[in-house]
Amino acid sequence: MINSFTSLGKFCLFASIVLLSSCSKIESDVITDATLTSNDISASTIESIKNLGFNPTGAVKVKDGILVEKDVILTDADLKSNALSYEKNAPTEEQYRTTRLVKNLPRVITIKVATTLPAIFISGTDEMIKRYNALGLKITFQRITSGTPNIDITQDETLPAGVLGVSGYPNLTGNPYSSVRIKTGTFSATPKLGFVATVLAHEVGHAIGFRHTDYMARVCGGGNEGASTMGAVLIPGTPSTIDYKSWMLSCAGSDVPFSASDIIALNTLYK
């Protein structure tokens, strides 16, 4: 997820990621637009990115693999697979998804927050967990302080400018992506709890299989991220256009609880 409202400054913003229907001041966590530039990525890797259904424009090498769409990591294993397997009932419109989902349900996904992160990220994790667990899904989340978690939330100040956090998608065996990396320098000095919880919920959303709600026309700029083999199937009861209230919008500005359409999408995958 990125902080990217420079180009949207003239729009009315309602204390959420982006809402064009009402006006209020966006909180100070919004800093700048981020332009990512490809760095020595081979032609074969670019082709693999395309085959997986992602736009290679702006792809960047990071320690876990290749960063695409500004906050999603494609691992070496993802790139070598050259395709993502399909799940029959997985949604692709309104809430877009990869075709990898968390399996072996019901299950508890454990999360641990690195001690190097400020205390607000522990509180934000607890609030994020509360939001997911309140939905009564077949996946629930639990924060742990010792042992090996399913998802590590860590600090990474080497991420590109303007990026709040990055994650990846579930692996081929149906486990969630194992990490969420946060760049605290992109946040304000005193970020609000709801905003932190929204960013963490967004990255965990990727880790359990969701793509950006606005992947077809990013409101932050960057154009269509690409569908390719990913397909596009509308979830009944959700809008066929961008849901500007969604927690999976590609930009972050403030506190965004799950919208009504978000809840439908989550229930479709994991109820």
C-alpha positions, 0 to 999 in steps of 0.5 A: 500500500502506498501514500499517494494522493498528490495527484488527487489533491483537488478531490473531496476526501472523506476520512477514508482512503478515497471517497469522492462523495464528501469533503473532509481533510485527509490526515497528515500521513499522506505524504507524496506520490511514489514513482518506482523504476525498474532496476535491472530486471531481465526480459524473462522476469518481465515476461513472467510478471505478465504471465502471472497477470501483473503489470511489470511497469515500475517493478523493483527488485527487493530481498524477497523477490520482485515488488509489483503494483507498488506493494505486492511481492512476487517471490522467485517461486511465483515467477518460476510457476509462470501461472497461478492456480484458479479457485472456483468461487474466488472473486475478481471484480469489486474485490479482485483476488489472486487465484491463490487462497488460504486453505485448510479452513477453519484455521487460526493465523498467528501474527507477531509484531517486531519489537523494532516497530513503534507501539502504535503498530502493536495497537494497530495490529490488535485493531486490525485483528479485531476487524477481521475476527468480528466477521466470523470468517473461517480464518481468524487472527491471533497476535503472539509474542513468542514462537514462529508466527504465520505472518511476521510484521517487521520494519523495513526502511529500505522500501521505495519512497512513498510505500507504507508497506508490502506483502505477498500472496498465499503460497501454493500449499495454501498458507498465507504470505509469511510477512508484512514489511512496514516503512515507518518513515512513510508514516507521520511521526504520530500516525492515528490508530485507525490509519495504521490498522487500515494499512495492516489490514490491507497488507494482510488482505494481500497475504490471504489472497486479495488484489487491489480493488482498483487494479483496473484503473488505479486511483493513485496513478499507474493505470491498469495493473493488468488482468491476464490469466487472473480473469474478472468475475463480479461478486453478486451484490458488489459494484462493478466499478471501483469501491472508493470505500474499500480497504483494498484500494491501492492508496491510503489516506485515513481510517477505512473499516471494511465497507459493505462490499468488502464484507461480501467479498470476504464472506465469499472467500472465507465464510 
